[in-house]
């Protein structure tokens, strides 16, 4: 039983951490000088109250469901309802945490999905034109990629490519998604130049990590339930929703790996319990997919080996006497793991060794103090798992070690602490531990859940742990900026109140997105100053270029100016429906030009294809331009 004194010490540790972090008493609480997490310049404490309310609601829900389970004959129904609600709570907490970064959490998700620094996989994925050549040349291309794809296999980039290719076959679906994304990140020229399908493929990076994190709640529940019972499963599922890494890294691909790790573990565990080799092959297949996304997931193999040995030790069985089964299980698992990589080598001639040879010098090439990181890895794991969970995990690990002699130890608790110590020693790189080790966090949560249902558990223990976790999580959300994006966001407004009264009127609709509603001209000093007045009528789907051609009586172009409206600041995709924008452009009048009557021809064209946007004038005439004028240019203006 954990003593009152131990609980007070735990509370003091959490309080010391949150005060130090909140007031920035020392930067070392955010990591060593070689790698330190960024702080928000002005923490948004005022945006935390919805998260605090959600935390109170979740803990109340868990305690209420547990009481229903003990009183109702329909325990299975209430269990499903309870876990389903916790899955929704996980989603809600992530979105509320994103709202601290951006008031619209969907904008924050999009930023994390498409930004080169935060997620270079999207950049690589939308540039794939020939997927076969891409896969064949992947090792040679890796050094040219943004930072994250440089040190990872092609899996995630292929996900974006597949999403884009699928959306190309469904333009009616890609169109509204891309228009929504253009509205959110309208002033990023690289994004705005993408086709509807390629921009919409960012949806894969927004949805898949989020869905994976929600499903991890159910997976954690099952792992804990199978070991310690339904109530422990509910406590474990609830704790996963507030693990700081799982909340702070919302929308990051690292959230996929805890789910895959959980599925791998469940498959291997079923193979051990049922003594069926097929389960080990399935575990290997899932691991094969995981390593094709992130090679670091192979570290889970170390923990599985330790877990299997611990199970044999706890059950007083000699693994050597069971060597036939274990040898077959290992071979089946390795066959599963090799599936994706053998297929890749046979189909495209690229081996796992070539990927490793290319990425390893990059991944380990940073200068860092190895001794510091032997301590920093477990420190950051402890902080981003949650200090209360970490402390309780250490407790259950020592308890399992003491109980191993009487066969009452939990093999998961017994083996996992040893695995973390070994990984801290052998991890060869300086990296973002809360992301790269996140796949190991569900198992610590599962191990801790037993403390809330054992015979020595006191009422209110879970609520106390939840309160400490909640306080730590709130401060981390407010202070730490774990993912920095370099996107532009919405620019300042650049509209005008109305078209001036003395301006000439026009009425021309361009593709149901923008209207030309007026213009002004002034000629002097061999220059024609043209002010075009545009009104947005819908979301503009591309940063179009405006052409303004000055034509003589024979229809020949004597001067022209092609450029983006307002010189691209902001881009046309940022125009808001109903607002009016003035676009000034100056046309130089050439030497030798004769005085006389001229006409203007104005229109929009696509910057990549050169194709002009269709125009419908007030009298219903369709064309690729609108004619303005006549423009009288006298000799005085040509001097």
LINMO-V831308 format. One record per pair of residues at least 24 apart in sequence whose ideal C-beta (glycine too) atoms are under 10 Angstrom apart, sorted by the first residue. I is the first residue (numbers start at 1). J is the second residue. Records with the same first field share a line. If there is no record, write none. Layout:
# LINMO-V831308
I: J / J
This chain:
# LINMO-V831308
1: 451 / 454 / 455 / 456 / 457 / 458
2: 391 / 392 / 395 / 399 / 451 / 456 / 457 / 458 / 461
4: 458
6: 391 / 392 / 395
7: 388 / 391 / 458 / 461 / 464 / 465 / 468
9: 391
10: 387 / 388 / 390 / 391 / 392 / 395 / 464 / 465 / 468
11: 387 / 388 / 464 / 467 / 468 / 471
13: 387 / 388 / 390 / 391 / 468
14: 386 / 387 / 388 / 391 / 467 / 468 / 469 / 471 / 472 / 475
15: 387 / 468 / 471 / 472
16: 387
17: 382 / 383 / 387 / 471 / 472 / 475 / 476
18: 387 / 468 / 471 / 472 / 473 / 474 / 475 / 476 / 479
19: 475
20: 475
21: 383 / 472 / 475 / 476 / 478 / 479 / 480
22: 474 / 475 / 476 / 478 / 479
23: 479
24: 479
28: 376 / 379
29: 379 / 383 / 479
30: 380 / 383 / 479 / 480
31: 372 / 376 / 379 / 380 / 383 / 432 / 433
32: 368 / 369 / 372 / 373 / 375 / 376 / 379 / 430
33: 369 / 372
34: 366 / 367 / 368 / 369 / 372 / 373 / 376 / 430
35: 366 / 368 / 372 / 373 / 376 / 380 / 430 / 431 / 432 / 433
37: 248 / 380 / 383 / 384 / 432 / 434 / 476 / 479 / 480 / 481 / 482 / 484
38: 479 / 480 / 481 / 482 / 483 / 484
39: 478 / 479 / 480 / 481
40: 100 / 101 / 477 / 478 / 479 / 480 / 481
41: 481
43: 100 / 475 / 477 / 478 / 479 / 480 / 481
44: 99 / 100 / 101 / 103 / 477 / 478 / 479
45: 100 / 474 / 475 / 478 / 479
46: 100 / 478
47: 96 / 97 / 99 / 100 / 101 / 103 / 477 / 478
48: 96 / 97 / 99 / 100 / 473 / 474 / 475 / 477 / 478
49: 96 / 474
50: 92 / 93 / 95 / 96 / 97 / 99 / 100
51: 92 / 93 / 95 / 96 / 97 / 99 / 100 / 242 / 247 / 470 / 473 / 474 / 477 / 478
52: 96 / 470 / 471 / 473 / 474
53: 96
54: 89 / 92 / 93 / 95 / 96 / 97 / 241 / 242 / 470
55: 89 / 93 / 96 / 241 / 242 / 466 / 467 / 469 / 470 / 471 / 473 / 474
56: 466 / 467 / 470
57: 85 / 89 / 92
58: 85 / 86 / 88 / 89 / 90 / 92 / 93 / 238 / 241 / 242 / 466 / 470
59: 238 / 242 / 462 / 463 / 465 / 466 / 467 / 469 / 470
60: 463 / 466
61: 85 / 86 / 89 / 234 / 238
62: 86 / 89 / 231 / 234 / 235 / 237 / 238 / 239 / 241 / 452 / 462 / 463 / 466
63: 234 / 235 / 238 / 459 / 460 / 462 / 463 / 466
65: 230 / 231 / 234 / 238
66: 230 / 231 / 234 / 235 / 452 / 453 / 462
69: 229 / 230 / 231 / 234
70: 231
75: 230
76: 230
78: 230 / 234
79: 221 / 225 / 230 / 231 / 233 / 234
80: 218
82: 221 / 230 / 233 / 234 / 237 / 238
83: 217 / 218 / 220 / 221 / 222 / 225 / 230 / 233 / 234 / 237 / 238
84: 217 / 218
85: 217 / 237 / 238
86: 214 / 217 / 218 / 220 / 221 / 234 / 236 / 237 / 238 / 239 / 240 / 241
87: 211 / 213 / 214 / 215 / 216 / 217 / 218 / 221 / 237 / 240 / 241
88: 214 / 217 / 241
89: 214 / 217 / 237 / 238 / 241 / 242
90: 210 / 213 / 214 / 215 / 216 / 217 / 218 / 237 / 238 / 240 / 241 / 242 / 243 / 246 / 247 / 250
91: 210 / 211 / 213 / 214 / 217 / 241 / 250
92: 241
93: 213 / 241 / 242 / 246 / 247 / 250 / 473 / 477
94: 209 / 210 / 213 / 214 / 241 / 246 / 247 / 248 / 249 / 250 / 251 / 255
95: 210 / 250 / 251
96: 247 / 250 / 477
97: 244 / 246 / 247 / 248 / 249 / 250 / 473 / 474 / 476 / 477 / 478
98: 247 / 248 / 250 / 251 / 477
99: 477
100: 248 / 474 / 477 / 478 / 479 / 481
101: 248 / 250 / 477 / 481 / 482 / 483 / 485
102: 184 / 485 / 489
104: 184
105: 250 / 251
106: 180 / 181 / 184 / 206 / 251
107: 181 / 183 / 184 / 185 / 487 / 489 / 490
108: 184 / 206 / 250 / 251 / 483 / 485
109: 184 / 202 / 203 / 205 / 206 / 207 / 209 / 210 / 250 / 251 / 252
110: 180 / 181 / 184 / 185 / 191 / 199 / 202 / 203 / 205 / 206 / 251 / 485 / 487
111: 184 / 185 / 188 / 202 / 206 / 251 / 483 / 484 / 485 / 486 / 487 / 488 / 489
112: 202 / 205 / 206 / 209 / 249 / 250 / 251 / 252 / 253 / 483 / 485 / 487
113: 160 / 181 / 201 / 202 / 203 / 204 / 205 / 206 / 207 / 208 / 209 / 251 / 252 / 253 / 485
114: 160 / 181 / 184 / 185 / 188 / 190 / 191 / 194 / 199 / 201 / 202 / 205 / 206 / 485 / 487
115: 146 / 185 / 188 / 191 / 483 / 484 / 485 / 486 / 487
116: 145 / 146 / 147 / 148 / 149 / 190 / 485 / 486 / 487
117: 146 / 147 / 148 / 483 / 484 / 485 / 486 / 487
118: 146 / 147 / 148 / 205 / 251 / 252 / 482 / 483 / 484 / 485 / 486 / 487
119: 146 / 148 / 149 / 156 / 160 / 202 / 205 / 209 / 251 / 252 / 253 / 483 / 485
120: 145 / 146 / 147 / 148 / 149 / 150 / 152 / 156 / 157
121: 145 / 146 / 148 / 149 / 152 / 154 / 155 / 156 / 157 / 158 / 159 / 160 / 161 / 204 / 205 / 253 / 293
122: 146 / 149 / 156 / 157 / 159 / 160 / 161 / 163 / 164 / 191 / 194 / 198 / 199 / 201 / 202 / 204 / 205
123: 148 / 149 / 157 / 160 / 190 / 191
124: 148 / 149 / 150 / 152 / 154 / 156 / 157 / 158 / 160 / 161
125: 149 / 154 / 156 / 157 / 158 / 159 / 160 / 161 / 162 / 163 / 164 / 165 / 198 / 201 / 202 / 204 / 205
126: 157 / 160 / 161 / 163 / 164 / 190 / 191 / 194 / 195 / 197 / 198 / 199 / 201 / 202
127: 157 / 160 / 161 / 194 / 198
128: 154 / 157 / 158 / 160 / 161 / 162 / 164 / 165 / 198
129: 161
131: 158 / 161 / 162 / 165 / 348
132: 347 / 348
133: 348
134: 158 / 161 / 348
135: 344 / 347 / 348 / 349 / 350
136: 347 / 348 / 349 / 350
137: 348 / 350
138: 344 / 348 / 350 / 354 / 355 / 358
139: 350 / 351 / 353 / 354 / 355 / 356 / 357 / 358 / 359
140: 350 / 354 / 358
141: 358
142: 354 / 355 / 358 / 359 / 362
143: 358 / 359 / 361 / 362
145: 362
147: 362
148: 253 / 294
149: 359
150: 358 / 359 / 362 / 363
151: 294 / 295 / 296 / 355 / 358 / 359 / 360 / 361 / 362 / 363 / 364 / 365 / 429 / 431
152: 253 / 292 / 293 / 294 / 295 / 296 / 355 / 359 / 363
153: 291 / 292 / 293 / 294 / 295 / 340 / 341 / 344 / 350 / 352 / 355 / 356 / 359
154: 292 / 293 / 344 / 348 / 350 / 355
155: 253 / 289 / 290 / 291 / 292 / 293 / 294 / 295 / 340
156: 204 / 205 / 208 / 253 / 256 / 292 / 293 / 294
157: 293
158: 292 / 293
159: 201 / 204 / 205 / 208 / 253 / 256 / 293
160: 198 / 201 / 202 / 203 / 204 / 205
161: 198 / 201 / 204
162: 201 / 204
163: 197 / 198 / 200 / 201 / 202 / 203 / 204 / 205 / 207 / 208
164: 194 / 195 / 196 / 197 / 198 / 199 / 200 / 201 / 202 / 203 / 204
165: 197 / 198 / 201
166: 197 / 200 / 201 / 204
167: 195 / 196 / 197 / 198 / 199 / 200 / 201 / 203 / 204
168: 195 / 196 / 197 / 198 / 200 / 201
169: 197
170: 197 / 200
171: 195 / 196 / 197 / 200
173: 197 / 200 / 203
174: 198 / 199 / 200 / 201 / 203
175: 200 / 541
176: 200 / 539
177: 201 / 202 / 203
178: 202 / 203 / 539 / 541 / 542
179: 513 / 538 / 539 / 540 / 541 / 573
180: 539
181: 206 / 539
182: 539 / 540 / 541 / 542 / 543 / 571 / 573 / 574
183: 490 / 539 / 540 / 573 / 574 / 576 / 577
184: 487 / 489 / 490
185: 485 / 487 / 488 / 489 / 490 / 573 / 574
186: 488 / 489 / 490 / 491 / 539 / 540 / 543 / 570 / 571 / 572 / 573 / 574 / 575 / 576
187: 487 / 488 / 489 / 490 / 491 / 543 / 568 / 569 / 570 / 571 / 573 / 574
188: 486 / 487 / 488 / 489 / 543 / 571 / 573
189: 488 / 543 / 564 / 568 / 571 / 573 / 607
190: 487
191: 487 / 488 / 543 / 571 / 573
192: 540 / 541 / 542 / 543 / 544 / 571 / 572 / 573 / 574 / 607
193: 542 / 543 / 571 / 573 / 606 / 607 / 608
194: 542 / 608
195: 541 / 542 / 608
196: 541 / 542
199: 541
205: 251 / 252 / 253
206: 250 / 251
207: 251
208: 251 / 253 / 255 / 256
209: 249 / 250 / 251 / 252 / 253 / 254 / 255 / 256 / 257 / 259
210: 250 / 251 / 252 / 255 / 256
211: 255 / 256 / 259
212: 253 / 254 / 255 / 256 / 257 / 258 / 259 / 260 / 262
213: 240 / 241 / 243 / 246 / 247 / 249 / 250 / 251 / 252 / 254 / 255 / 256 / 258 / 259 / 438
214: 241 / 255 / 259
215: 255 / 256 / 258 / 259 / 262 / 263
216: 240 / 241 / 243 / 246 / 255 / 256 / 257 / 258 / 259 / 260 / 261 / 262 / 263 / 438 / 439 / 441 / 442 / 445
217: 241 / 246 / 259 / 442
218: 259 / 262
219: 258 / 259 / 260 / 261 / 262 / 263 / 265 / 266 / 442 / 446
220: 258 / 259 / 262 / 441 / 442 / 443 / 445 / 446 / 449
221: 446 / 449
222: 262 / 266 / 446
223: 262 / 265 / 266 / 269 / 412 / 442 / 443 / 445 / 446 / 447 / 449
224: 412 / 442 / 443 / 445 / 446 / 447 / 448 / 449 / 450 / 453
225: 446 / 449
226: 266 / 269 / 270 / 273 / 446
227: 269 / 410 / 411 / 412 / 413 / 446 / 447 / 449 / 450
228: 410 / 446 / 447 / 449 / 450 / 451 / 452 / 453 / 454
229: 449 / 450 / 453
230: 453
231: 449 / 452 / 453 / 457 / 462
232: 446 / 448 / 449 / 450 / 451 / 452 / 453 / 454
233: 446 / 449 / 453
234: 449 / 452 / 453 / 462
235: 445 / 446 / 448 / 449 / 450 / 451 / 452 / 453 / 461 / 462 / 465 / 466
236: 442 / 444 / 445 / 446 / 447 / 448 / 449 / 450 / 452
237: 445 / 446 / 449
238: 445 / 449 / 452 / 462 / 466 / 469
239: 385 / 386 / 388 / 389 / 392 / 441 / 442 / 444 / 445 / 446 / 448 / 449 / 452 / 462 / 465 / 466 / 469
240: 389 / 441 / 442 / 445 / 446 / 449
241: 469 / 473
242: 386 / 388 / 389 / 445 / 465 / 466 / 469 / 470 / 472 / 473 / 474
243: 384 / 385 / 386 / 389 / 434 / 438 / 441 / 442 / 444 / 445 / 469 / 473
244: 383 / 384 / 385 / 386 / 387 / 389 / 434 / 441 / 469 / 472 / 473 / 475 / 476 / 477 / 480 / 482
245: 380 / 381 / 383 / 384 / 385 / 386 / 432 / 433 / 434 / 435 / 437 / 438 / 441 / 476 / 482
246: 384 / 385 / 386 / 434 / 438 / 441 / 442 / 445 / 473
247: 384 / 473 / 476 / 477
248: 384 / 434 / 435 / 473 / 476 / 477 / 480 / 481 / 482 / 483
249: 384 / 432 / 434 / 435 / 438 / 482 / 483
250: 482 / 483
251: 483
252: 432 / 434 / 435 / 438 / 482 / 483
253: 293 / 294 / 435
254: 294 / 296 / 432 / 434 / 435 / 436 / 437 / 438 / 439
255: 435 / 438 / 439
256: 289 / 290 / 293 / 294 / 297 / 438 / 439
257: 290 / 293 / 294 / 296 / 297 / 300 / 435 / 436 / 437 / 438 / 439 / 440 / 441 / 442
258: 438 / 439 / 440 / 441 / 442 / 443 / 445
259: 286 / 290 / 439 / 442
260: 286 / 287 / 289 / 290 / 291 / 293 / 294 / 297 / 300 / 439
261: 286 / 287 / 290 / 297 / 299 / 300 / 303 / 304 / 438 / 439 / 440 / 441 / 442 / 443
262: 286 / 439 / 442 / 443 / 446
263: 287 / 289 / 290
264: 289 / 290 / 297 / 300 / 301 / 303 / 304 / 333 / 336 / 337 / 439
265: 300 / 303 / 304 / 307 / 412 / 442 / 443 / 446
267: 333 / 336
268: 300 / 301 / 304 / 307 / 308 / 329 / 333
269: 304 / 307 / 308 / 311 / 411 / 412
271: 308 / 325 / 329 / 332 / 333
272: 304 / 307 / 308 / 311 / 312 / 315 / 325 / 326 / 329 / 411
273: 311
275: 322 / 325 / 328 / 329
276: 329 / 332
277: 325 / 328 / 329 / 330 / 331 / 332 / 333
278: 332 / 336
279: 329 / 332 / 333
280: 304 / 325 / 326 / 328 / 329 / 330 / 331 / 332 / 333 / 334 / 335 / 336
281: 329 / 331 / 332 / 333 / 334 / 335 / 336 / 337 / 339
282: 332 / 333 / 336
283: 329 / 332 / 333 / 336 / 337
284: 329 / 330 / 331 / 332 / 333 / 334 / 335 / 336 / 337 / 338 / 339
285: 332 / 333 / 335 / 336 / 337 / 338 / 339 / 340
286: 336 / 337
287: 333 / 334 / 336 / 337 / 338 / 339 / 340
288: 333 / 334 / 335 / 336 / 337 / 338 / 339 / 340 / 341 / 342 / 343
289: 336 / 337 / 339 / 340
290: 337 / 340 / 439
291: 337 / 338 / 340 / 341 / 352 / 355
292: 339 / 340 / 341 / 343 / 344 / 352 / 355
293: 340
294: 435 / 436 / 439
295: 352 / 355 / 356 / 359 / 360 / 363
296: 363 / 427 / 429 / 431 / 435 / 436 / 437 / 439
297: 436 / 439
298: 337
299: 419 / 422 / 423 / 426 / 427 / 436 / 437 / 439 / 440
300: 419 / 439 / 440 / 443
301: 333 / 334 / 337
302: 415 / 418 / 419 / 420 / 422 / 423 / 426
303: 412 / 415 / 416 / 418 / 419 / 420 / 422 / 423 / 439 / 440 / 443
304: 333 / 415 / 419
305: 330 / 415 / 419
306: 411 / 412 / 414 / 415 / 416 / 417 / 418 / 419 / 422
307: 411 / 412 / 414 / 415 / 416 / 418 / 419 / 443
308: 411 / 415
309: 411 / 414 / 415 / 418
310: 400 / 404 / 409 / 410 / 411 / 412 / 413 / 414 / 415 / 416 / 418 / 419
311: 409 / 410 / 411 / 412 / 414 / 415
312: 411
313: 404 / 407 / 409 / 411 / 414 / 415
314: 400 / 403 / 404 / 405 / 406 / 407 / 408 / 409 / 410 / 411 / 414 / 415
315: 407 / 411
316: 407
360: 428 / 429
362: 429
363: 428 / 429 / 430 / 431
364: 428 / 429 / 430 / 431
365: 429 / 430
366: 429 / 430 / 431
367: 430
368: 429 / 430 / 431
369: 430
370: 425 / 427 / 428 / 429 / 430
372: 430
373: 424 / 427 / 428 / 429 / 430 / 431 / 433
374: 421 / 424 / 425 / 426 / 427
375: 424
376: 424 / 430 / 433
377: 420 / 423 / 424 / 425 / 427 / 429 / 430 / 431 / 433 / 436 / 437
378: 420 / 421 / 423 / 424 / 433 / 437
379: 424 / 433
380: 431 / 432 / 433 / 434 / 435 / 436 / 437
381: 420 / 423 / 424 / 433 / 434 / 436 / 437 / 438 / 440 / 441 / 444
382: 420 / 433 / 444
383: 433 / 434 / 472 / 476 / 480
384: 432 / 433 / 434 / 435 / 437 / 438 / 441 / 472 / 476 / 480 / 482
385: 434 / 437 / 438 / 440 / 441 / 442 / 444 / 445 / 448 / 469
386: 441 / 444 / 445 / 448 / 465 / 468 / 469 / 470 / 472 / 473 / 476
387: 468 / 469 / 472
388: 448 / 464 / 465 / 466 / 467 / 468 / 469 / 470 / 471 / 472
389: 441 / 444 / 445 / 447 / 448 / 449 / 465 / 468 / 469 / 472
390: 420 / 441 / 444 / 448
391: 448 / 465 / 468
392: 444 / 445 / 447 / 448 / 449 / 450 / 451 / 452 / 461 / 465
393: 417 / 420 / 441 / 443 / 444 / 445 / 446 / 447 / 448 / 451
394: 420 / 444 / 448
395: 447 / 448 / 451
396: 444 / 447 / 448 / 449 / 450 / 451 / 454
397: 444 / 447 / 448
399: 450 / 451 / 454
400: 447 / 450
410: 446 / 447 / 450
412: 443 / 444 / 446 / 447 / 450
413: 443 / 444 / 446 / 447 / 448 / 450
414: 447
415: 443 / 447
416: 440 / 443 / 444 / 446 / 447
417: 444 / 447
419: 443
420: 444
432: 482 / 483
434: 480 / 482
435: 482 / 483
488: 570 / 571 / 574
490: 570 / 574 / 576
491: 569 / 570 / 571 / 574
492: 569 / 570 / 574
493: 570 / 574 / 576 / 579 / 581
494: 565 / 566 / 569 / 570 / 574 / 575 / 579 / 581 / 582 / 583
495: 534 / 535 / 536 / 575 / 576 / 578 / 579 / 580 / 581 / 582
496: 531 / 533 / 579 / 580 / 581 / 582
497: 579 / 580
498: 533 / 535 / 580
499: 531 / 533 / 534 / 535 / 580 / 582
500: 531 / 533 / 582
503: 531 / 532 / 533 / 582
504: 533 / 628 / 629
505: 533 / 618
506: 532 / 533 / 602 / 617 / 618 / 626 / 627 / 628
507: 616 / 617 / 618 / 619 / 626
508: 534 / 602 / 603 / 615 / 616 / 617 / 618 / 621 / 623 / 625 / 626 / 627 / 628
509: 535 / 537 / 614 / 615 / 616 / 617 / 618 / 622 / 626
510: 534 / 537 / 540 / 544 / 546 / 602 / 603 / 604 / 612 / 613 / 614 / 615 / 616 / 626
511: 537 / 538 / 540 / 541 / 542 / 544 / 604 / 613 / 614 / 615 / 616
512: 537 / 538 / 539 / 541 / 614 / 616
513: 537 / 538 / 539 / 540 / 541 / 542 / 544 / 572 / 573 / 575 / 577 / 604 / 613
514: 538 / 540 / 544 / 565 / 572 / 575 / 577 / 581 / 604 / 613
515: 580 / 615 / 616
516: 546 / 583 / 602 / 603 / 604 / 615 / 617 / 626 / 628
517: 580
518: 580 / 582 / 628
519: 548 / 582 / 583 / 600 / 602 / 626 / 628 / 629
520: 582 / 584
521: 550 / 587 / 598 / 600 / 628 / 629 / 631 / 632 / 633
522: 586 / 637
523: 587 / 589 / 598 / 631 / 632 / 633 / 634 / 636 / 637 / 638
524: 589 / 636 / 637 / 638 / 639
525: 588 / 589 / 637 / 638 / 639
526: 559 / 587 / 588 / 589 / 590 / 591 / 593 / 633 / 637 / 638 / 639
527: 559 / 586 / 587 / 588 / 589 / 637
528: 558 / 559 / 561 / 585 / 586 / 587 / 588 / 589 / 598 / 600 / 631 / 633 / 637
529: 584 / 585 / 586 / 587
530: 561 / 583 / 584 / 585 / 586 / 587 / 600 / 602 / 628 / 631
531: 582 / 583 / 584 / 585
532: 565 / 566 / 581 / 582 / 583 / 584 / 585 / 600 / 602 / 628
533: 580 / 581 / 582 / 583
534: 565 / 566 / 572 / 575 / 579 / 580 / 581 / 582 / 583 / 604
535: 575 / 577 / 578 / 579 / 580 / 581
536: 572 / 573 / 574 / 575 / 576 / 577 / 578 / 579 / 580 / 581
537: 575 / 577 / 578
538: 575 / 577
539: 573 / 574 / 575 / 576 / 577
540: 565 / 571 / 572 / 573 / 574 / 575 / 577 / 604
541: 572 / 573 / 606 / 613
542: 571 / 572 / 573 / 604 / 605 / 606 / 607 / 608 / 609 / 613
543: 568 / 570 / 571 / 572 / 573 / 574 / 606 / 607
544: 571 / 572 / 573 / 603 / 604 / 605 / 606 / 607 / 612 / 613
545: 572 / 603 / 604 / 605 / 606 / 607 / 610 / 612 / 613
546: 572 / 583 / 585 / 602 / 603 / 604 / 605
547: 585 / 601 / 602 / 603 / 604 / 605 / 612 / 625
548: 583 / 585 / 586 / 587 / 600 / 601 / 602 / 603 / 625 / 628
549: 587 / 599 / 600 / 601 / 602 / 603 / 625 / 627
550: 587 / 588 / 589 / 590 / 593 / 598 / 599 / 600 / 601 / 629 / 631 / 633
551: 598 / 599 / 600 / 601 / 627 / 629 / 631
552: 593 / 594 / 596 / 597 / 598 / 599
553: 594 / 596 / 597 / 598 / 599 / 630
555: 599 / 601
557: 601
558: 587 / 589 / 590 / 592 / 593 / 594 / 598 / 633
559: 586 / 587 / 588 / 589 / 590 / 593 / 598 / 600
560: 585 / 587 / 588 / 600 / 601
561: 585 / 586 / 587 / 588
562: 605 / 607
564: 604 / 607
565: 604
572: 604
589: 633 / 637 / 638
590: 638
591: 638
592: 638
593: 633 / 635 / 637 / 638
594: 633 / 635 / 638
595: 632 / 633 / 634 / 635 / 636 / 637 / 638
596: 630 / 631 / 632 / 633 / 634 / 635
597: 629 / 630 / 631 / 632 / 633
598: 629 / 630 / 631 / 632 / 633
599: 627 / 628 / 629 / 630 / 631
600: 625 / 626 / 627 / 628 / 629 / 630 / 631
601: 625 / 626 / 627 / 628 / 629
602: 626 / 627 / 628
603: 627
